[in-house]
Amino acid sequence: AAVAVAAVAAAAFTKLSNLSRIRPSLPALHVSSPQTLEYKWPLFIKACHLTMGGAHSVKMLRSPDWVQVHLGELREWLQRMWDYVPDDGRVWRDAGNKLTDEVLRTKGFMIQESAPLSHNPEANRSHVVELKVEVVWGRAYLAQVNGLVDLDFGPNLSSLQFFRGDDADQDGGGGDDDGDGGDGDGGGVGDDGDGVGSEGGGGGVGAGNGTGRTLATIDYSRSATIEAYPRMADGTPQLMHPSRTYDGWYKFIRDEGHLELCVWPLAEQTARLAAIDEIRIDIFVSQGQPRACLLNEDSISSGAQYMGHGMYLAKLWSEPYLLQSYTVSPSPQLPVRVYEATAADLNINADVLL
């Protein structure tokens, strides 16, 4: 995968001409030699050192011909992103700026292929479907559909969120192929004081389920609760009192099993590998492919609006600190820093990682 990404980057940067000549402040870009590779346009170029949406640090490259026509615009954008200094205007401004200042020490750009598109009949267009998944102490709390306002269609939604429903564990939490199933022991809030990545057995992927049924017989329609928040007449979002009778196109995310088969496990395993108390994991899903979700990016200072759930997320995050029911890494059990840890370091079975 790394070789493929390097080859994609090399090919795309070749199309962008010699970017090292933009200005002396932008150093030469070092990429591997272009290789013959089939990849899908559009591509996206991202400034890896910028993290806030307000920086507009992602740009779509529509096609090779489009790149050639817009080389001047791309040079200008690259230089602007190189010079950009973020300033977090939220309540945690000082702490946030310390984090971003550290990231700015190593600047760079990456090229990313487009995720598969899904055709949305309500918007009459095909587009990427992205879920922002909030994970607290290794357990996914909600998945929020990203980009609803940009689509501007149909029921005029400001937010659409998915939660585990009454029948969320009917497939045994995505267990192994022999149907042993189970959600595992680790990562729960205050779970025997182990906190993040404690025993890490959950979130496995496989065709089995805890009841011995095959996936074809599982009804996922009750595997998640959907909350839909409309926009009011003046365009402002309705923050409270969501509808729980949503019957629109996005329900495929629940009904096809995307959450149980891929989204929840991928988000939770990623958070447990990071051994982190709270993180937002952004995941692409594609209609008709419930096992093919893709990890896009993450955030540890999310600006997403979670409507009435913000206070509960805060309580779930703070409770283990108040009760001191957590452990800290590195520790004698984890002799490496968390960003260097592997599944083996965290006692997570690598075979169940997506």
Buried (B, 14 or more C-beta within 10 A) or exposed (E): EEEEBBBBBBBBBBBBBEBEEBEEEBEEBEBEEBEEEEBEBEBBBBBEBBBBEEBEBBBEBEEEEBBEEBEEEBBEBBBEBBEBEBEBEEEEEEEBBEBBEEEEEEBEBEBBBBBBBBEBEEBEEEBBBBBBBBBBBBBBBBBBBBEBEEBEBBBBBBBBBBBBBEBBBBBBBBBBEEBEBBBBBBBBBBBEEBBBBBBBBBBBBBBBBBBEBEBEEBEBEEBBBBBBBBBEEEEEBBBEEBBEEBEBBBBBBBBBBBBBBBBBBBBBBBBBBBBBBBBBBBBBBBBEBBBBBBBBBBBEBBEBEBBEBEEEBEEBBEBBEEEEBBBEBBEEEBEEEBEEBEBEBBBBBEEBBB
